[in-house]
Amino acid sequence: MTVPVWAWIAVIGGLLLVIAIDLWIVDRGEAREFSMRQATYWVSFYIALAVAFGVLLWVTEGGGKAGEFFAGYITEYSLSVDNLFIFFIIMSRFAVPKQYQHKVLLVGILMALVMRGIFIALGAAALERFSWLFYVFGAFLVYTAINIVRQHLKGDDEDFQENAVLRWVRKAFPTTPDYVGSKIMVKIHGRRLVTPMLIVMVAIGTTDLLFALDSIPAIFGLTKDPFIVFTANAFALMGLRQLYFLLGGLLQRLVYISYGLAFILGFIGVKLVLEALHASNVSWAPTVPIQLSLAVIGVTMVVTTVASLLKSRSDARKSVKSASQSGAS
């Protein structure tokens, strides 16, 4: 669909306004931990906001575009859950005080949103000129899916490697040894220093951008519309920091989440290749309707979550039984 400039401005302005209100409400007064009640409220609010936007698309553009948005949103949100594992590791590695974690996540996610917007614009322009990139995206997603399963089987899910941008920031800017409240820069003895808070924000933002290397091709496999690609990413990212606190220890119980995400990425990768072949007039290559994509994504995440929780419950029971037997002996 052709989206007028005013619609882009209205959507981006509205998103920024909501985030600004969110930040103002959360950051009033002294720094404090993000409560479960706050997290539940904001996650529910952002999901409702995404649903309302999808309904608005349905009314104005029809079910097809709305279906593309919901499929893209669910995919991006699902992939974001996987990102939270790494965010937990980053927070632990840099020993971020709990009362400042929500601010780190917000700034890092805003950085990621800006960088993703640039990435989406470049990707959309490239796909318009070079249709063969769909084959590349499709093959990359299938490769990524296989790699996710291999890493999970090896137990490498929790590895975090500092990227080039983060290493450069460490070298380029003198840093204080400890946190100075929530400040990212301080002046000590006439010398300006950055605090570990800035390093963590860069780590979150750039790590999320690296995840976009998977998620952006994935959503382009569901829709070719840059407006829907951007809004689906934006709505998924907006509720990510609240989801971080809401899920908490539950993330550790989602033992099969990697398999579900790998299946989704593999499915979208195959879909991309088939649609590229169909566009090249290959008679046997079918097109995959967005309704089927939405159903596959939704069912996969439900099955993965339920299976994970059942597995965790079973393991917990076995652990209690084993402990009781050991105590009795």
Helices and strands as residue ranges (DSSP letters): H 5-26, H 36-61, H 63-93, H 98-129, H 133-154, H 164-172, E 185-188, E 191-194, H 196-220, H 226-238, H 240-247, G 248-253, H 257-279, H 290-328
